[in-house]
Amino acid sequence: MSIYMEGLSKGVPRSRMAQFQEEMRQQLEASMDTELERLLSMSEGADVEVSRKNFEGFKKLFHRFLQEKGPSVNWAKINRPPEDSIQPYDKIKAKGLPDNVAAMLDKLAVVKLNGGLGTSMGCKGPKSLISVRNENTFLDLTVQQIEHLNKTYNTNVPLVLMNSFNTDEDTKKILQKYTHHRVKIHTFNQSRYPRINKESLLPVATDLGMMGENAEAWYPPGHGDTYASFYNSGLLERLILEGKEYIFVSNIDNLGATVDLHILHHLVNQPNGKRCEFVMEVTDKTRADVKGGTLIQYDGKLRLLEIAQVPKAHVDEFKSVSKFKIFNTNNLWISLAAIKRLQERSAMDMEIIVNPKTLDGGLNVVQLETAVGAAIKCFDNALGINVPRSRFLPVKTTSDLLLVMSNLYSLEAGSLTMSQKREFPTTPHIKLGSSFTKVQEYLTRFESIPDVLELDHLTVSGDVTFGKHVSLKGTVIIIANHGDRIDIPAGAMLENKIVSGNLRILDH
């Protein structure tokens, strides 16, 4: 139930509570319908029809939002998934590959979620256009990976980008540079939904435009919108007619999310009657991943459990690495025919994520979102595959960027591979302070990226710069106090050191 309805229902006798709540729901939905029609009436052209289609999806989400109360799971009903429902990757790989890999790849399209901006790293425009390695952007590396695949196996795996209204225009301009690459690139846009005032539960938008203050009134409703937008765009049907059977979906900022031939082989070679419609790649949870969604058995189905769905009394239990050992990488393999079937039956059921925001003027709003992995329970014979950690290499911060730019990885055909000189498979834990948050500032603080092959942990805080050819090993902590500056000299080798504001270097 909404915050608004909770407030109004206080003091109402229990005998009338259900009736009162239903009346309030109907009133709020009627008010929302009126407001959406008003927004549509103020505009004209193709944008109105697109918005009308978007609003239909939004109204379904809003209706469910008003009906649902509290956490969407009953904790007592949560069970561990059956052993055969989460397969170890090594078991999948042991099957080997068929002689005709090209025929298998001809059934695949790669979908990258490309709706995000680079604002958290101080960049303007789509995040996919940030340079991450040798002046290659996320998009460059993705195109290189698929082009290498197509050339190697003489096939035609297409790349599909799900853009948002924030990223579509800039992305389309950049796509011209790939005209002569051996990759066919399609795009479609995810929906544009209205943010709603937390108190009135009505849209804050004054019209359908995106200019000025009104730009803040709209949002892309999370990657769970992939299914509806893909279907509505007509692209899903087009790919099916071209003989495509599966899509591999992943975040464009996950540099570990490359096409895995062994997983694809497992999908296209299922025994009759046991066709797997959905695979979620999971990997072992570490202390850094305690908030990541996990797989559970619930009402006889494999289901994704996100922290937002967990009752407050059980949050610590959810974060337990010993109880919930795996988390969702958001690398997903999904049957196109199954998406079409579920969309046509309006049977795609995903939990609502209520995301509160505060706009620049201080107005509190709510945006309703869904997650693409939450649909796992809707598909037949869904499966989790426990993959190596190397398939989860997201770049969310400049701390992540330092890792992928370092000598810890080598780059070949758009794919990053961990150096064989690294003696253990885990990546170093890196925490760069606020002086490194923005990419441009981060780059000015490194004359060259340090050698981190033997690094376990790095914490940097304050005004710190690194000279050329610095080597970091073991645990290194560098803290410049307010007003101080630390310059790590060129060629320095720091192993298990604490460097404090007065430049004392201490063993620990």
Beta strands, then each sheet from edge to edge (+ up, - down):
strand 1: 86-88
strand 2: 108-114
strand 3: 131-133
strand 4: 136-137
strand 5: 159-163
strand 6: 185-189
strand 7: 193-194
strand 8: 196-197
strand 9: 218-219
strand 10: 246-251
strand 11: 278-284
strand 12: 294-298
strand 13: 301-305
strand 14: 326-335
strand 15: 353-358
strand 16: 364-369
strand 17: 383-386
strand 18: 409-412
strand 19: 415-418
strand 20: 429-432
strand 21: 451-461
strand 22: 464-466
strand 23: 471-479
strand 24: 486-488
strand 25: 493-499
strand 26: 505-507
sheet 1: 1+ 17+ 11+ 14- 10+ 2+ 5+ 6+
sheet 2: 3+ 4-
sheet 3: 7+ 9-
sheet 4: 8+ 16- 15+
sheet 5: 12+ 13-
sheet 6: 18+ 19-
sheet 7: 20+ 21+ 23+ 25+ 26-
sheet 8: 22+ 24+
end
